[in-house]
Amino acid sequence: MRRFLIRVATLATAATAIVAPAASATTTAAHELGFKPLHYNINGYNWGGYAATGSGFTSVSASWTERAATCNSTNDLYAPWVGIDGYGSSTVEQTGVATDCSSGSPVDEPWYEMYPANPVYLNTSTYPVRSGDAISASVTYAGSSKYTLKLSDSTRGWTYTTTKSLSASRVSAEVIIESPTGAYPNFGTLRFTSATVNGSSLGSFGPTALDPSSNGVYEAKTSALGSSGTSFTETYLHE
């Protein structure tokens, strides 16, 4: 059985409900992991990355190189993705690649989702993804409640595009990693590049930086945006 991705919206009904953890939790997490204390971003719970907020978002895009992952357990599951909505709203229009360890080994699966509908996984025979592949993803509002979702693997030479309808508020745009099970495989460091919102740099929107956590322990660290405002890294810390 597939373990579907869970939205921040299901954990907090509004962005204002997502709050930074207490200082003691940060210290404990760093101590348990054997790291020197770090500056943490806002607790994103099952999300890590950046969320731009406001109104009238029409597009988001980013690229990354799919990382080789080491499974710590069969519960490990994570996905880098881009999307519109979800940070303080009840829908998400998104696409990306999930790495699932339920078989005991990492399996990369491209997908899209018009939440609250279930995700749609692409046929991996037609749309294969392997570690080291160059991935690009975008979500674009096409008008009249329609969204075009595009996912490309330039290493394998394929592009998947679909247009779906959903009534949504378009109040946020994100470039994210997510673990719906609260258990990350060790993906090392994943770098997002060419991250844009509405055709401009992600950084120009003053987005909120999120670090994912589970049971009071931070699982990955989101870096500051690069000087162009279009790149950042996610570094694995803990399952």
Rosetta blueprint (number, residue, H / E / L):
1 M L
2 R L
3 R L
4 F L
5 L L
6 I L
7 R L
8 V H
9 A H
10 T H
11 L H
12 A L
13 T L
14 A L
15 A H
16 T H
17 A H
18 I L
19 V L
20 A L
21 P L
22 A L
23 A H
24 S H
25 A H
26 T H
27 T H
28 T H
29 A H
30 A H
31 H H
32 E H
33 L H
34 G L
35 F L
36 K L
37 P L
38 L L
39 H L
40 Y L
41 N L
42 I E
43 N E
44 G E
45 Y E
46 N L
47 W E
48 G E
49 G E
50 Y E
51 A E
52 A E
53 T E
54 G L
55 S L
56 G L
57 F L
58 T L
59 S E
60 V E
61 S E
62 A E
63 S E
64 W E
65 T E
66 E L
67 R L
68 A L
69 A L
70 T E
71 C L
72 N L
73 S L
74 T L
75 N L
76 D L
77 L E
78 Y E
79 A E
80 P E
81 W E
82 V E
83 G E
84 I E
85 D L
86 G L
87 Y L
88 G L
89 S L
90 S L
91 T L
92 V E
93 E E
94 Q E
95 T E
96 G E
97 V E
98 A E
99 T E
100 D E
101 C L
102 S L
103 S L
104 G L
105 S L
106 P L
107 V E
108 D E
109 E E
110 P E
111 W E
112 Y E
113 E E
114 M E
115 Y E
116 P L
117 A L
118 N L
119 P L
120 V E
121 Y E
122 L L
123 N L
124 T L
125 S L
126 T L
127 Y L
128 P L
129 V L
130 R L
131 S L
132 G L
133 D L
134 A E
135 I E
136 S E
137 A E
138 S E
139 V E
140 T E
141 Y E
142 A E
143 G E
144 S L
145 S L
146 K E
147 Y E
148 T E
149 L E
150 K E
151 L E
152 S E
153 D E
154 S L
155 T L
156 R L
157 G L
158 W E
159 T E
160 Y E
161 T E
162 T E
163 T E
164 K E
165 S E
166 L L
167 S L
168 A L
169 S L
170 R L
171 V L
172 S E
173 A E
174 E E
175 V E
176 I E
177 I E
178 E E
179 S L
180 P L
181 T L
182 G L
183 A L
184 Y L
185 P L
186 N E
187 F L
188 G L
189 T E
190 L E
191 R E
192 F E
193 T E
194 S E
195 A E
196 T E
197 V E
198 N L
199 G L
200 S E
201 S E
202 L H
203 G H
204 S H
205 F H
206 G L
207 P L
208 T E
209 A E
210 L E
211 D E
212 P E
213 S E
214 S E
215 N L
216 G L
217 V E
218 Y E
219 E L
220 A E
221 K E
222 T E
223 S L
224 A L
225 L L
226 G L
227 S L
228 S L
229 G L
230 T L
231 S L
232 F E
233 T E
234 E E
235 T E
236 Y E
237 L L
238 H L
239 E L
